[in-house]
Amino acid sequence: MRLSSIGGHHKAKFGHGIYDGNDICIGAEEMKPKGIWQGGKLFNSKKQWIFQWIQIGVLLLLAIAVVALTIVNVMGMRESIHASTERYVEDVARQLALDIETLLLKDSQELELLADSLLRIEHGPNQEELEEFLNRKVEILAFDALLYFCEKGDVHTAGSVALSEEELAEIRRAFQGEGSIFLLDGQKIINAIPLYEEERVVGVLAGLRNKNNMQALIQPKSFMGKGLSCIADSRGQVIISPTDLDPFLQLDSIFFEDGDPETVQDIQQMREDMRNHRDGVVTFSAVNGMELILSYNAMQAFDWVLLTLVPADLIVSEVNVHISRMFRIVVGMILVPFLFFMAFLRTYWNHRRQLERFAFMDPIAGGINHEAFGLRCRELLSAQPKGTYTMVSMRLRNFNLINEAAGSAEGNATLRYIMETLRRHLGEDEAACRGEGEHFLLLLRENQPLDVQRRLDEMLTDINSFNQTRDTVYLLTFQQGAYLVEDPDLEIAVIEDRAKVADREHSGGGCVFYDAAFTKRLQREHDLNAMFRGALEQGEFQLYLQPKVGLEKNRIAGAEALVRWEHDGEMIYPSDFIPLFERNGNIRALDFYMFRRVCEYLAQRLQENRQVFPISVNLSRKHFRTSNFLSRLDAIAEGYRVPRGLIEFELTESIFFDDQQIKAVKESIREMHRYGFSCSLDDFGSGFSSLGLLKEFDVDAIKLDRRFFLGLSQPKAKDVVACLIALASRLGVSTVAEGIESEEQLAYLRQLGCDMVQGYLFSPPVPAEALEDWMERFMKESEERD
């Protein structure tokens, strides 16, 4: 046997193993698996991305909502603060106007109080005393200057004063008998009162406040030094200007350059209010963008109006700092977790994609695995009307030969090669996967048998195209079964099973299609499944025993436990239900039930002091997928106080063909021996790995398959049997020949030294309670022969 690489155009694309008896062809390069990709796209990636973006969108909407609510709340707070600022400015300005008006009226009262003293001093002989009196009073009072006009025309002054003749003439008008407060030269406020003596005006006393004095008087002490005030008449002409006159002089340009109709309307309302001596407040934006509050308050006694101008952010400026800080904190509190979440979400989806690859990728053959195939099939079938798709089952024949001869690595390379070839023939709306072992499943968008067969023929031709470069042709052949999916709502497992049922009926030639006969069989299987639990509870499964005869002493050396199902007087044979229960997993419950019946049988014989012998019990491969089945079996045996050496577990060769289970099976056999059970290999020789199994697994006995004895008349067949028995003897493994039906077979096995035989030559399987009668007859017949 030798190794060689395949040639031709396939060599660079994939690796595969083909065994032809002499050559094992292996690929030079391993195919790169595409994982759960189908047609170049992850079949559920669109939904995943939609879901991911929905998550991000929801988060963004929440973040936007929080920011929007914050902004709305801030705007509402700003409006509330602005309204409070307007009320505050209006209240303070109104109080300031009242204070100014009161102060000016008080000036008149103080001048009146000085009048009597002035008249007495004036009639005195000392005029210097008059000037001293005026100087002393001007220092006490808030006036910048005091002026006293005598009836004779003399003017006495105190303080800093420089008046023109016209201004003096204006003050002298008070000789007409009316006091007044008026403006001089746009700079000074004069408060002049007449002095009466015997109802005759004999003089005029005037107090003067210059511009700086008045500016200090009208300058608001509130507003943190940011406010300006002026006094205007009801027509809006400035009487007393503030320290900074520009804002008031530019009011008209500010209002009209703004161009805001609402502001213009407010200014018009303000002018109307000023003419009618009403108070009010106006908020507007200056041409430089600064928002201002203007309060106007009437001074009723003088037909004047106090105008107070304050920045609108007088109060809110400090609040704005905190609002801005709060807003940055809120945005940061949203942004930082959002960024962290986005990073987490990205990591999560990357890891999820990796996990999906592990969860949905076939590590042996590449492409999607069986679970992903089921999801893909459901997606495709639900999107199309019934009768659109066909499920195809393909099972590679003689795959065990490749594994046996070339090893599992080369076998896996062959599976990858087949999978890659099948996928090259699929459309984007079709799917394929490797099922269990060498079994492949395809969902083809075809609904006519001829079209399905044509496509399968194309695939098989491509699969075997590697033979174009080989000297010796070796064909990969498949069992083929198909099911036209007439009901897309069926479970995918049911659809697959129907294709597999047709696959099992394939005996060569074209693909077998599932039909009504299969439906009838499936109905039967459905009925058996439905009956199973009730049958267990009602004890319908009966224990049958087939004896094993030891050839050395010609005595019963053991028996095999077999199951029969009696339901309503009908005998249901194992061939009808065992394969079914193997597929759906009910076999595990049935094995435990039969094991309990065996323990019950042995316990009864021990209690009655009857002869006991080892009984072999079949174990399904399904048990080896769980970790505690042997401990459960041991607990059952312990419950019946049955010695473990009386029980032997029979394992079929098919258990050992699953590479993923080999390690578990090895450990289970070691655990069987630790508990005290023995183990035998059933149907030895029915597969292609029997000799290898003897080397790898520590079994206590082998049961030679009945096929070895069908042609025992031929020398080659005898030689094979002789070699196997001799090999088992050298390995210390007991041999059991099953299916023995003739004296000729028995005689040859005695000659070879076979340990035990089992078959209809001695007894068919009989009910457990009938074995005792058989044993008595057998012993009597044996004694007679002896």
FENZIWO-V367101 format. One record per residue. N is the residue number from 0. PSI is psi as a letter, one per 20 degrees, with the letter a starting at -180 (NA if undefined). Layout:
n:N psi:PSI
n:N psi:PSI
//
This chain:
n:0 psi:p
n:1 psi:q
n:2 psi:p
n:3 psi:q
n:4 psi:q
n:5 psi:q
n:6 psi:a
n:7 psi:a
n:8 psi:i
n:9 psi:h
n:10 psi:g
n:11 psi:i
n:12 psi:h
n:13 psi:r
n:14 psi:q
n:15 psi:r
n:16 psi:p
n:17 psi:p
n:18 psi:p
n:19 psi:j
n:20 psi:h
n:21 psi:g
n:22 psi:q
n:23 psi:o
n:24 psi:p
n:25 psi:q
n:26 psi:q
n:27 psi:i
n:28 psi:p
n:29 psi:p
n:30 psi:q
n:31 psi:o
n:32 psi:q
n:33 psi:j
n:34 psi:c
n:35 psi:j
n:36 psi:q
n:37 psi:o
n:38 psi:k
n:39 psi:i
n:40 psi:q
n:41 psi:p
n:42 psi:h
n:43 psi:j
n:44 psi:h
n:45 psi:g
n:46 psi:h
n:47 psi:g
n:48 psi:h
n:49 psi:g
n:50 psi:g
n:51 psi:g
n:52 psi:h
n:53 psi:g
n:54 psi:g
n:55 psi:g
n:56 psi:g
n:57 psi:g
n:58 psi:g
n:59 psi:g
n:60 psi:g
n:61 psi:g
n:62 psi:g
n:63 psi:g
n:64 psi:g
n:65 psi:g
n:66 psi:g
n:67 psi:g
n:68 psi:h
n:69 psi:g
n:70 psi:g
n:71 psi:g
n:72 psi:g
n:73 psi:g
n:74 psi:g
n:75 psi:h
n:76 psi:g
n:77 psi:g
n:78 psi:g
n:79 psi:g
n:80 psi:h
n:81 psi:g
n:82 psi:h
n:83 psi:h
n:84 psi:g
n:85 psi:g
n:86 psi:h
n:87 psi:g
n:88 psi:g
n:89 psi:g
n:90 psi:g
n:91 psi:g
n:92 psi:h
n:93 psi:g
n:94 psi:h
n:95 psi:g
n:96 psi:g
n:97 psi:h
n:98 psi:g
n:99 psi:g
n:100 psi:g
n:101 psi:g
n:102 psi:g
n:103 psi:h
n:104 psi:h
n:105 psi:h
n:106 psi:g
n:107 psi:g
n:108 psi:g
n:109 psi:h
n:110 psi:h
n:111 psi:h
n:112 psi:h
n:113 psi:i
n:114 psi:g
n:115 psi:g
n:116 psi:h
n:117 psi:g
n:118 psi:h
n:119 psi:g
n:120 psi:h
n:121 psi:h
n:122 psi:i
n:123 psi:r
n:124 psi:i
n:125 psi:o
n:126 psi:h
n:127 psi:h
n:128 psi:h
n:129 psi:g
n:130 psi:h
n:131 psi:h
n:132 psi:g
n:133 psi:g
n:134 psi:h
n:135 psi:h
n:136 psi:h
n:137 psi:h
n:138 psi:h
n:139 psi:g
n:140 psi:r
n:141 psi:j
n:142 psi:q
n:143 psi:h
n:144 psi:q
n:145 psi:p
n:146 psi:p
n:147 psi:p
n:148 psi:o
n:149 psi:q
n:150 psi:h
n:151 psi:i
n:152 psi:i
n:153 psi:q
n:154 psi:p
n:155 psi:p
n:156 psi:q
n:157 psi:p
n:158 psi:a
n:159 psi:o
n:160 psi:p
n:161 psi:o
n:162 psi:q
n:163 psi:r
n:164 psi:h
n:165 psi:g
n:166 psi:h
n:167 psi:h
n:168 psi:h
n:169 psi:h
n:170 psi:h
n:171 psi:i
n:172 psi:i
n:173 psi:i
n:174 psi:i
n:175 psi:i
n:176 psi:j
n:177 psi:p
n:178 psi:q
n:179 psi:q
n:180 psi:p
n:181 psi:r
n:182 psi:p
n:183 psi:p
n:184 psi:k
n:185 psi:j
n:186 psi:h
n:187 psi:q
n:188 psi:p
n:189 psi:p
n:190 psi:o
n:191 psi:p
n:192 psi:q
n:193 psi:q
n:194 psi:p
n:195 psi:q
n:196 psi:o
n:197 psi:l
n:198 psi:k
n:199 psi:p
n:200 psi:o
n:201 psi:i
n:202 psi:r
n:203 psi:p
n:204 psi:p
n:205 psi:p
n:206 psi:p
n:207 psi:p
n:208 psi:p
n:209 psi:a
n:210 psi:g
n:211 psi:h
n:212 psi:g
n:213 psi:h
n:214 psi:h
n:215 psi:h
n:216 psi:g
n:217 psi:i
n:218 psi:p
n:219 psi:p
n:220 psi:i
n:221 psi:a
n:222 psi:k
n:223 psi:k
n:224 psi:j
n:225 psi:i
n:226 psi:q
n:227 psi:q
n:228 psi:q
n:229 psi:r
n:230 psi:p
n:231 psi:r
n:232 psi:r
n:233 psi:i
n:234 psi:i
n:235 psi:j
n:236 psi:p
n:237 psi:p
n:238 psi:g
n:239 psi:o
n:240 psi:q
n:241 psi:a
n:242 psi:h
n:243 psi:o
n:244 psi:h
n:245 psi:g
n:246 psi:h
n:247 psi:h
n:248 psi:h
n:249 psi:j
n:250 psi:g
n:251 psi:g
n:252 psi:h
n:253 psi:g
n:254 psi:g
n:255 psi:h
n:256 psi:h
n:257 psi:h
n:258 psi:j
n:259 psi:o
n:260 psi:h
n:261 psi:h
n:262 psi:g
n:263 psi:g
n:264 psi:h
n:265 psi:h
n:266 psi:g
n:267 psi:g
n:268 psi:h
n:269 psi:g
n:270 psi:h
n:271 psi:g
n:272 psi:g
n:273 psi:h
n:274 psi:h
n:275 psi:j
n:276 psi:l
n:277 psi:q
n:278 psi:r
n:279 psi:r
n:280 psi:q
n:281 psi:p
n:282 psi:p
n:283 psi:r
n:284 psi:p
n:285 psi:r
n:286 psi:h
n:287 psi:j
n:288 psi:i
n:289 psi:p
n:290 psi:p
n:291 psi:q
n:292 psi:p
n:293 psi:o
n:294 psi:p
n:295 psi:p
n:296 psi:p
n:297 psi:p
n:298 psi:n
n:299 psi:h
n:300 psi:i
n:301 psi:j
n:302 psi:k
n:303 psi:r
n:304 psi:p
n:305 psi:o
n:306 psi:p
n:307 psi:p
n:308 psi:p
n:309 psi:p
n:310 psi:p
n:311 psi:h
n:312 psi:k
n:313 psi:g
n:314 psi:h
n:315 psi:i
n:316 psi:g
n:317 psi:h
n:318 psi:h
n:319 psi:h
n:320 psi:g
n:321 psi:h
n:322 psi:g
n:323 psi:g
n:324 psi:g
n:325 psi:g
n:326 psi:g
n:327 psi:h
n:328 psi:g
n:329 psi:g
n:330 psi:g
n:331 psi:g
n:332 psi:h
n:333 psi:g
n:334 psi:g
n:335 psi:g
n:336 psi:h
n:337 psi:g
n:338 psi:g
n:339 psi:g
n:340 psi:h
n:341 psi:g
n:342 psi:g
n:343 psi:g
n:344 psi:g
n:345 psi:g
n:346 psi:g
n:347 psi:g
n:348 psi:h
n:349 psi:g
n:350 psi:h
n:351 psi:g
n:352 psi:h
n:353 psi:g
n:354 psi:h
n:355 psi:h
n:356 psi:g
n:357 psi:h
n:358 psi:h
n:359 psi:j
n:360 psi:p
n:361 psi:o
n:362 psi:i
n:363 psi:g
n:364 psi:i
n:365 psi:r
n:366 psi:a
n:367 psi:q
n:368 psi:a
n:369 psi:h
n:370 psi:g
n:371 psi:h
n:372 psi:g
n:373 psi:g
n:374 psi:g
n:375 psi:g
n:376 psi:g
n:377 psi:h
n:378 psi:g
n:379 psi:g
n:380 psi:h
n:381 psi:i
n:382 psi:i
n:383 psi:q
n:384 psi:r
n:385 psi:q
n:386 psi:j
n:387 psi:h
n:388 psi:q
n:389 psi:p
n:390 psi:p
n:391 psi:p
n:392 psi:p
n:393 psi:p
n:394 psi:p
n:395 psi:p
n:396 psi:q
n:397 psi:k
n:398 psi:h
n:399 psi:h
n:400 psi:g
n:401 psi:g
n:402 psi:g
n:403 psi:g
n:404 psi:h
n:405 psi:i
n:406 psi:r
n:407 psi:h
n:408 psi:g
n:409 psi:h
n:410 psi:g
n:411 psi:h
n:412 psi:h
n:413 psi:g
n:414 psi:h
n:415 psi:g
n:416 psi:g
n:417 psi:g
n:418 psi:g
n:419 psi:h
n:420 psi:g
n:421 psi:g
n:422 psi:h
n:423 psi:i
n:424 psi:j
n:425 psi:q
n:426 psi:r
n:427 psi:h
n:428 psi:k
n:429 psi:r
n:430 psi:q
n:431 psi:q
n:432 psi:r
n:433 psi:p
n:434 psi:c
n:435 psi:p
n:436 psi:c
n:437 psi:k
n:438 psi:p
n:439 psi:q
n:440 psi:p
n:441 psi:q
n:442 psi:o
n:443 psi:q
n:444 psi:m
n:445 psi:q
n:446 psi:j
n:447 psi:p
n:448 psi:g
n:449 psi:h
n:450 psi:h
n:451 psi:g
n:452 psi:h
n:453 psi:g
n:454 psi:h
n:455 psi:h
n:456 psi:h
n:457 psi:g
n:458 psi:g
n:459 psi:h
n:460 psi:g
n:461 psi:h
n:462 psi:g
n:463 psi:j
n:464 psi:i
n:465 psi:i
n:466 psi:i
n:467 psi:h
n:468 psi:j
n:469 psi:q
n:470 psi:h
n:471 psi:p
n:472 psi:p
n:473 psi:o
n:474 psi:p
n:475 psi:o
n:476 psi:q
n:477 psi:q
n:478 psi:p
n:479 psi:p
n:480 psi:q
n:481 psi:q
n:482 psi:p
n:483 psi:o
n:484 psi:n
n:485 psi:h
n:486 psi:n
n:487 psi:i
n:488 psi:i
n:489 psi:q
n:490 psi:q
n:491 psi:h
n:492 psi:h
n:493 psi:g
n:494 psi:g
n:495 psi:g
n:496 psi:h
n:497 psi:h
n:498 psi:h
n:499 psi:h
n:500 psi:g
n:501 psi:h
n:502 psi:g
n:503 psi:h
n:504 psi:i
n:505 psi:p
n:506 psi:j
n:507 psi:r
n:508 psi:b
n:509 psi:a
n:510 psi:q
n:511 psi:p
n:512 psi:p
n:513 psi:p
n:514 psi:a
n:515 psi:h
n:516 psi:h
n:517 psi:h
n:518 psi:g
n:519 psi:g
n:520 psi:g
n:521 psi:h
n:522 psi:h
n:523 psi:g
n:524 psi:h
n:525 psi:g
n:526 psi:g
n:527 psi:g
n:528 psi:g
n:529 psi:h
n:530 psi:i
n:531 psi:g
n:532 psi:g
n:533 psi:h
n:534 psi:h
n:535 psi:g
n:536 psi:h
n:537 psi:j
n:538 psi:k
n:539 psi:h
n:540 psi:p
n:541 psi:q
n:542 psi:o
n:543 psi:q
n:544 psi:p
n:545 psi:o
n:546 psi:q
n:547 psi:p
n:548 psi:p
n:549 psi:p
n:550 psi:h
n:551 psi:g
n:552 psi:i
n:553 psi:l
n:554 psi:r
n:555 psi:p
n:556 psi:i
n:557 psi:a
n:558 psi:q
n:559 psi:p
n:560 psi:p
n:561 psi:q
n:562 psi:q
n:563 psi:q
n:564 psi:o
n:565 psi:o
n:566 psi:o
n:567 psi:l
n:568 psi:i
n:569 psi:p
n:570 psi:o
n:571 psi:o
n:572 psi:q
n:573 psi:h
n:574 psi:i
n:575 psi:h
n:576 psi:h
n:577 psi:g
n:578 psi:h
n:579 psi:g
n:580 psi:h
n:581 psi:h
n:582 psi:g
n:583 psi:i
n:584 psi:i
n:585 psi:i
n:586 psi:h
n:587 psi:g
n:588 psi:h
n:589 psi:g
n:590 psi:g
n:591 psi:h
n:592 psi:g
n:593 psi:h
n:594 psi:g
n:595 psi:g
n:596 psi:h
n:597 psi:g
n:598 psi:h
n:599 psi:g
n:600 psi:g
n:601 psi:g
n:602 psi:h
n:603 psi:g
n:604 psi:h
n:605 psi:g
n:606 psi:h
n:607 psi:j
n:608 psi:k
n:609 psi:r
n:610 psi:p
n:611 psi:q
n:612 psi:q
n:613 psi:p
n:614 psi:p
n:615 psi:p
n:616 psi:p
n:617 psi:p
n:618 psi:p
n:619 psi:q
n:620 psi:i
n:621 psi:h
n:622 psi:h
n:623 psi:j
n:624 psi:i
n:625 psi:q
n:626 psi:i
n:627 psi:j
n:628 psi:h
n:629 psi:h
n:630 psi:h
n:631 psi:g
n:632 psi:g
n:633 psi:h
n:634 psi:h
n:635 psi:g
n:636 psi:g
n:637 psi:h
n:638 psi:h
n:639 psi:j
n:640 psi:l
n:641 psi:p
n:642 psi:p
n:643 psi:h
n:644 psi:i
n:645 psi:i
n:646 psi:p
n:647 psi:p
n:648 psi:p
n:649 psi:p
n:650 psi:p
n:651 psi:q
n:652 psi:h
n:653 psi:h
n:654 psi:h
n:655 psi:i
n:656 psi:i
n:657 psi:o
n:658 psi:h
n:659 psi:i
n:660 psi:i
n:661 psi:g
n:662 psi:g
n:663 psi:h
n:664 psi:g
n:665 psi:g
n:666 psi:h
n:667 psi:h
n:668 psi:g
n:669 psi:h
n:670 psi:h
n:671 psi:g
n:672 psi:h
n:673 psi:h
n:674 psi:h
n:675 psi:i
n:676 psi:q
n:677 psi:r
n:678 psi:p
n:679 psi:q
n:680 psi:o
n:681 psi:q
n:682 psi:k
n:683 psi:p
n:684 psi:i
n:685 psi:h
n:686 psi:a
n:687 psi:j
n:688 psi:j
n:689 psi:g
n:690 psi:g
n:691 psi:h
n:692 psi:h
n:693 psi:h
n:694 psi:h
n:695 psi:h
n:696 psi:p
n:697 psi:m
n:698 psi:q
n:699 psi:h
n:700 psi:q
n:701 psi:q
n:702 psi:o
n:703 psi:p
n:704 psi:q
n:705 psi:h
n:706 psi:h
n:707 psi:h
n:708 psi:i
n:709 psi:h
n:710 psi:k
n:711 psi:i
n:712 psi:i
n:713 psi:p
n:714 psi:g
n:715 psi:g
n:716 psi:g
n:717 psi:h
n:718 psi:h
n:719 psi:g
n:720 psi:g
n:721 psi:g
n:722 psi:g
n:723 psi:g
n:724 psi:h
n:725 psi:g
n:726 psi:g
n:727 psi:h
n:728 psi:g
n:729 psi:h
n:730 psi:i
n:731 psi:k
n:732 psi:p
n:733 psi:q
n:734 psi:p
n:735 psi:p
n:736 psi:p
n:737 psi:q
n:738 psi:k
n:739 psi:p
n:740 psi:i
n:741 psi:q
n:742 psi:h
n:743 psi:g
n:744 psi:g
n:745 psi:g
n:746 psi:g
n:747 psi:h
n:748 psi:h
n:749 psi:g
n:750 psi:h
n:751 psi:i
n:752 psi:k
n:753 psi:q
n:754 psi:g
n:755 psi:q
n:756 psi:q
n:757 psi:p
n:758 psi:r
n:759 psi:i
n:760 psi:h
n:761 psi:g
n:762 psi:q
n:763 psi:r
n:764 psi:p
n:765 psi:q
n:766 psi:q
n:767 psi:h
n:768 psi:i
n:769 psi:i
n:770 psi:h
n:771 psi:g
n:772 psi:g
n:773 psi:g
n:774 psi:g
n:775 psi:g
n:776 psi:g
n:777 psi:g
n:778 psi:h
n:779 psi:g
n:780 psi:h
n:781 psi:g
n:782 psi:h
n:783 psi:h
n:784 psi:h
n:785 psi:NA
//
